[in-house]
Amino acid sequence: MLSHFTSPPPPPCPAPFNMAEYVLHAGLAVPDKIALELCDLETVERYTHGDIRALVLTAATRLEAEGLGPETRVLMRLGNELAFPMTYLACLWLGAVPIPTSAQLTGPEITKIAAMASPDLIVASPGVSLPDDPFKTLTSEELFTGTNANPAPHMGDPDRLGYIIFTSGTTQGPRGVCHAHRAIWARRMMFDAWYGLTPQDRLMHAGAFNWTYTLGTGLMDPWTLGATAIIPKPSVTSSDLPALIAKERPTIFAAAPGVYRQILNQNRNLAFPDLHHGLSAGEKLAPRIKERWRNATGTDIHEALGMSECSTYISGAPAHPAKDHSAGWPQPGREIAVLDKDGNPVPRGEPGTLAVSKRDPGLCLRYLDAPLPEGEWFLTGDTVSMAEDDAITYLGRADDMINAGGFRVSPVEVEAAFIGFDGITEAAALAVSPKEDTEIIALIYGAEMPVPDDSLRAHAQDLLARYKQPRLYIHRPVLPKGANGKLSRKALRAEIESSL
């Protein structure tokens, strides 16, 4: 039996369609219900579904006055604040194309992205780095200074460009991923197959607004059903989260694996009587963390595998939990295969590259600089195996991409930031595990003499977002090479980890 999973496709996306109108539609029936809580241990800001709609329309009115309309592009340089999702939805409402970016990106990083994206407008928070090149800019405070003129949503082909997100490429720096408006419709496949989400749920996401995992799982999907989203304020730390969960009483908690690990390392007994289960994505969830969380809370964590190009496609769920040591199951509505190097499905139980059908309605339209690779399958880069019962076991990356705190990081981008600095002639960025269930980025660099760690850290802060910055620096006069003259990352990683 070959590693190929098929299921009936989901209902087609309605046409004409607008992503923002779809997300906000359920709130029309419950305008006084709480849609969003921004909270810390002392305070809570509450916004109803009616409030959220009014804020989106106010922002859309101001953006329209600035000349924004269908196909225009808006680069979002916003912090962890309400303006972030409001700008995102306001752009989509008008048919404009939002480009959400992390506030952690440095000036050089965002300058490169802006050159690629060519935005018509930047919406920015004070203190967030901006491109070197001048662009028309609107502040987050100015966004809500207009009046609510109730502009109509721009309805159109669900396959038209909706938004662009940037992710790290395998052999280069940032790469723009172009998604259609229909991408939000395709997320319905996750409601039962991962979330177990209902309109009655209160979903708390531990991430910041400007992370796409938070934006989709933490906000867009709950609002699509008329549920309540809970987002911690920027001042909240991982040590605050247990008390915040107990205080705000979410029924679902979503975070990256590292957040679960931090909570568990600081607390043995976690009493969350209202919590039904947790959700995890962004990087591999260690079985040990799932077991510790279950013992501490009496609830399960349901994991999902996905990527920027297609959101998630493999997951466990409350109604269909993943088996121990597996990542879960192909979501109903998906077509999934595990392929060999020639692009053919491997026998069940054998390792191969996880692939998603090009017909998947959640798959992106294209890259900003290129079409998708040819062929009937989109290769995810994950090495997995498929059991006889369709369960998927994650075995690692087929390439050298690094998952750092839920963000995908290209080692090439990290290495390029250091080549030529203070005598460094070559470098290798690796994910290493100094202890169980923990991964960090290490930079092994070649230079005649060691460079002080403080100098390397300062250099990294100037050029790289925090999640891309190495946590460990190791000097070698020359980096080891294989017989073909290429760096062997696998061998170097094993050497470094054995010495930690």
VOFIDO-581722 format. One record per residue (C-alpha): residue in three letters; x, y, z. Coordinates in steps of 0.05 Angstrom, whole numbers, plus 32768, in hexadecimal, padded with zeros to 4 digits. Layout:
BEGIN
ALAXYZ;...
! end
This chain:
BEGIN
MET800080008000;LEU801D80437FEB;SER802280828016;HIS7FEA80A97FF5;PHE7FAD80C5801A;THR7F7080DF7FF5;SER7F2E80F8800F;PRO7EF2811D7FF1;PRO7F0481677FE7;PRO7EE2819C8011;PRO7EA881C47FF4;PRO7EC181F97FC3;CYS7ECC823F7FDB;PRO7E8F826C7FCD;ALA7E9582A07F96;PRO7E9982DB7F97;PHE7EC082DB7FD7;ASN7EE683098006;MET7F1182ED803E;ALA7F0483258070;GLU7EB983248064;TYR7EB982D98070;VAL7EE182DF80B1;LEU7EB3831480CD;HIS7E7182F880B5;ALA7E6282CB80F1;GLY7E6A8307811F;LEU7E2D83288100;ALA7E0182F68124;VAL7E2383028167;PRO7E39834C8166;ASP7E3B835281B2;LYS7E62831281BF;ILE7EAB831B81D2;ALA7ED7830E8195;LEU7F1B832281B2;GLU7F3A832881F7;LEU7F7F834881FD;CYS7F9783388243;ASP7FCD83358277;LEU7FC9832182BF;GLU7FAC836382D4;THR7F82837E829B;VAL7F5583678261;GLU7F41838E8223;ARG7F0183718205;TYR7EE7837B81BF;THR7EA5835F81A5;HIS7E9A83448160;GLY7E7683858151;ASP7EB283AD8169;ILE7EE28385813D;ARG7EB783908100;ALA7EB283DB810D;LEU7EFE83E08117;VAL7F0B83BB80D6;LEU7EDB83E880AF;THR7EFA842780CE;ALA7F3F841080BA;ALA7F2683FD8074;THR7F088442806D;ARG7F4B8463807E;LEU7F7284358050;GLU7F4184428017;ALA7F4C848D8023;GLU7F978480801B;GLY7F8A84647FD6;LEU7F89841A7FE8;GLY7F5D83EC7FBF;PRO7F5E83AA7F9A;GLU7FA4838D7F8E;THR7FC983C57FB2;ARG7FFB83AC7FE6;VAL800383BF8030;LEU804283AC8056;MET802F83A3809F;ARG806583B980D1;LEU803C83B38110;GLY804A83998155;ASN8020836C8181;GLU7FE4839B8181;LEU7F9C839C816A;ALA7FAE83C4812C;PHE7FD08386810F;PRO7F92835A8102;MET7F67839780F4;THR7F9783AE80BD;TYR7F9B836880A1;LEU7F4F8361809B;ALA7F4483A88084;CYS7F74839D8049;LEU7F51835D8036;TRP7F0D837F803C;LEU7F2283B18007;GLY7F42837C7FDA;ALA7F8783977FEB;VAL7FC083677FFB;PRO7FDA83688043;ILE80228352804F;PRO802983418099;THR8070834080B4;SER8090833380F7;ALA80A083708121;GLN80E2834D8133;LEU80FE835780ED;THR8139838680EA;GLY814283C180BB;PRO816D839A8089;GLU813B8360808A;ILE80FE838B807E;THR812283B48049;LYS812D83748021;ILE80E4835F8029;ALA80CA83A48015;ALA80F483A37FD6;MET80D583607FC4;ALA808D83737FD6;SER808B83BA7FBA;PRO805383D17FEA;ASP8026840C7FD9;LEU8021841C8024;ILE804184098066;VAL8018840880A6;ALA8048840D80E0;SER804B840F812C;PRO807C843F814E;GLY80C0841F815A;VAL80B883E78127;SER80F083E580F4;LEU80E0840080AE;PRO810083F7806A;ASP813A84248057;ASP811784388017;PRO80DF846C801F;PHE80988452801A;LYS805684748029;THR804884648073;LEU800B846780A0;THR8012845F80EB;SER7FE8842F8113;GLU7FCA846A8138;GLU7FB5848C80F7;LEU7F93844C80DF;PHE7F568457810B;THR7F5084A28104;GLY7F1D84A080CC;THR7ED3849680D0;ASN7EAE845580C4;ALA7E93845D807D;ASN7E8084138077;PRO7EA484048036;ALA7E8983C68013;PRO7EB683898012;HIS7ED9837E7FD0;MET7EBB833C7FB8;GLY7EDD83157F81;ASP7EFD82D47F6A;PRO7F1182AB7FA7;ASP7F5182987F81;ARG7F6982E07F7C;LEU7FA582F77FA5;GLY7F9183037FEE;TYR7FD0830C8017;ILE801C83008016;ILE804582E3804F;PHE809082DD8051;THR80B4829E8065;SER80FC82868062;GLY811082638022;THR813B82258022;THR817682447FFC;GLN816A828E8003;GLY814E82C48030;PRO810482D78037;ARG80D282BE8004;GLY808D82DA7FF8;VAL805482A87FF9;CYS801582C07FD4;HIS7FD382A67FEF;ALA7F8D82AC7FD1;HIS7F4F82C57FF6;ARG7F37827C7FF5;ALA7F6F82688025;ILE7F42827B8060;TRP7F0A824E8045;ALA7F3B82138041;ARG7F4A821B808C;ARG7F0681FD809A;MET7F2881BA8092;MET7F4D81C880D4;PHE7F1081D980FF;ASP7EFF8190810F;ALA7F3F816E80F7;TRP7F6C81968126;TYR7F4B81CB8151;GLY7F0A81AB8167;LEU7EF281F48163;THR7EAA820A816E;PRO7E88824E8174;GLN7E86824581BF;ASP7ED1823F81C7;ARG7F01827181E6;LEU7F44826681C3;MET7F83828481E2;HIS7FC0828981B6;ALA8003829781D8;GLY802382B7819A;ALA802582FF8183;PHE7FF4831B8150;ASN802A8321811B;TRP803882D68118;THR801082B380E2;TYR800182798111;THR7FE082AA8141;LEU7FBE82D08109;GLY7F9D829280EC;THR7F9282628127;GLY7F8D8298815C;LEU7F6082CB813A;MET7F4582BE80F4;ASP7F2A82788101;PRO7F0882878144;TRP7EE882C58126;THR7ED1829D80E9;LEU7EA682748118;GLY7E9182AE8146;ALA7EBD8293817E;THR7EE982BA81AF;ALA7F3482C681A5;ILE7F6182D581E1;ILE7FA682F381D5;PRO7FD88303820D;LYS7FF3834A820E;PRO803D835481FB;SER8051835A8245;VAL803A83128254;THR807382E0825C;SER80728294825A;SER8074829382A6;ASP803482BC82A7;LEU800D828E8278;PRO7FF5825A82AB;ALA7FD5829082D7;LEU7FB982B38299;ILE7F9A8272827F;ALA7F7B826782C4;LYS7F6182AF82C5;GLU7F4682B4827D;ARG7F2C826C827A;PRO7F3882598231;THR7F1C82188218;ILE7F54821081E5;PHE7F9C822681ED;ALA7FCB822D81B1;ALA8016823781B1;ALA805882208194;PRO807A81E481B5;GLY80AD821081D7;VAL8076823581FE;TYR805A81F38218;ARG80A081DF822D;GLN80AC82218252;ILE806A821C8277;LEU807881D4828C;ASN80BF81E482A3;GLN80A4821982D2;ASN806781F482EC;ARG805781AE8302;ASN800D81B3830F;LEU7FE281D982DE;ALA7F9881DE82F0;PHE7F7081F582B4;PRO7F2981DA82BF;ASP7F0C81FE8282;LEU7F4281E88251;HIS7F2C81B28220;HIS7F6F81A981FC;GLY7FAC81CB81DF;LEU7FC481D78198;SER800C81D6817F;ALA802D81EA813D;GLY806A820C8122;GLU809C81D68131;LYS809D818D8147;LEU807C817F818A;ALA80A6814F81B3;PRO807D811381CE;ARG809B81218213;ILE807A81678214;LYS803681498202;GLU803D81168239;ARG8052814A826D;TRP80198179825A;ARG7FE68141825F;ASN8000812E82A4;ALA8000817682BC;THR7FBD818D829F;GLY7F95814F828E;THR7F8E81698246;ASP7FAD81568204;ILE7FD5818081D3;HIS7FC28176818B;GLU7FFA8182815A;ALA7FF881998111;LEU802B819880D9;GLY802881CF80A6;MET804F82058082;SER8046824C806A;GLU803282358025;CYS7FF7820B803C;SER7FE882168086;THR7FDE81D180A7;TYR7FCB818E8087;ILE7FDF815A80BB;SER7FC3815C8102;GLY7FA58138813D;ALA7F63814F8159;PRO7F3681468196;ALA7F0A8116816E;HIS7F4580F2814E;PRO7F8480F9817A;ALA7FC780EA815C;LYS7FE980A98171;ASP802580B0819E;HIS806380C68177;SER803A80D78139;ALA8029811D8122;GLY7FE1810B8111;TRP7FB980FC80D3;PRO7FAD811C808F;GLN7F73814C8098;PRO7F3281378074;GLY7F2E815D8033;ARG7F7981598027;GLU7F9F812E7FF6;ILE7FE3811B8013;ALA801C80EE7FFC;VAL806180D98014;LEU808F80D97FD8;ASP80D380BD7FC5;LYS810980E57FA1;ASP80E880D67F5E;GLY80A580F27F75;ASN808280AF7F7E;PRO805C80997FBD;VAL8086806C7FEA;PRO806A802D800A;ARG80478037804D;GLY8077803B8087;GLU80B28053805D;PRO80CF80998063;GLY80C680CD802D;THR80B581168021;LEU8070812E8036;ALA804A814D7FFC;VAL800781717FF5;SER7FDD816E7FB6;LYS7FE181AD7F8A;ARG7F9581AA7F8A;ASP7F9181BB7FD4;PRO7F6781FA7FDC;GLY7F9482128014;LEU7FD382107FEA;CYS7FF182537FD8;LEU7FE982707F92;ARG8033827A7F85;TYR8072829A7FA1;LEU807B82E57F99;ASP80B882D97F6D;ALA80A682977F4C;PRO806F82657F3D;LEU806882267F66;PRO809481EC7F50;GLU807581C27F19;GLY8053817F7F25;GLU801581657F47;TRP803381687F8D;PHE804D81A07FB9;LEU808881867FE2;THR8088819E802A;GLY80D0818D803A;ASP80BC81618076;THR80D481198079;VAL809C80EC8093;SER807F80A68090;MET803680928087;ALA801B805780AD;GLU7FE780268093;ASP7FB1804D80B9;ASP7FC8808F8099;ALA7FEB80A980D8;ILE802780D680C8;THR806880D280EF;TYR8097810E80E8;LEU80E080FB80DD;GLY8101813E80D1;ARG810E8170809A;ALA812481598055;ASP814C819A8050;ASP817481C48081;MET813D81F48095;ILE813C820680DF;ASN80FD820B810A;ALA810B8240813F;GLY80D3824D8170;GLY809F823E813C;PHE80C082688105;ARG80E0824980C8;VAL8127826380C0;SER815682598085;PRO819D8248809C;VAL81B6826A805D;GLU819882AC8073;VAL81B882A780B8;GLU81FC8293809C;ALA81FB82CC8069;ALA81F382FE80A2;PHE823782EA80BE;ILE826382DB8081;GLY82978313807D;PHE828C832C80C3;ASP82CC833480EC;GLY82F3830080C4;ILE82BD82CB80BE;THR82C782A6807C;GLU8293826F8082;ALA8259825D80AF;ALA8225822880BD;ALA81E4823480E1;LEU81C581F68101;ALA818D81E38130;VAL81AC81BE816A;SER818E819F81A9;PRO81B681B081E7;LYS8183818A8211;GLU814481608207;ASP8109818381E5;THR813281C281D9;GLU814F81DC8197;ILE8178821B818C;ILE819C82398150;ALA81E782318152;LEU821882558124;ILE825982318117;TYR8288826280F4;GLY82CB825C80D3;ALA82FF829280E2;GLU8349829680F3;MET833982AE813A;PRO82FA82A98165;VAL82CC82E68164;PRO82B082FC81A8;ASP826A82E281B2;ASP8252832881C7;SER826883438183;LEU8245830B815F;ARG820483168186;ALA820583618179;HIS82108354812F;ALA81D68323812E;GLN81A883568150;ASP81B783888119;LEU81A7835980E0;LEU8178832180F6;ALA8135831C8118;ARG813B8300815E;TYR812082BB814C;LYS815782B58116;GLN819082C88144;PRO81BF8290815A;ARG81C0827F81A3;LEU8203825B819F;TYR8243826F817B;ILE827A823D816D;HIS82BD824D814D;ARG82E2821E811E;PRO8321823280F5;VAL8302820B80BC;LEU82BD81EA80B6;PRO82BD819F80A7;LYS82AC818A8060;GLY82998149803F;ALA82BC81278005;ASN829681537FD4;GLY82AF81927FF6;LYS826A81A38012;LEU825A81B0805B;SER823A8175807E;ARG8207819480AB;LYS81F0815280C7;ALA8236813E80DC;LEU8244818480F8;ARG820381838120;ALA8215813F813E;GLU825A81588150;ILE823F81978172;GLU820881748198;SER8238814081B3;SER8261817781D2;LEU8227819D81F2;
! end
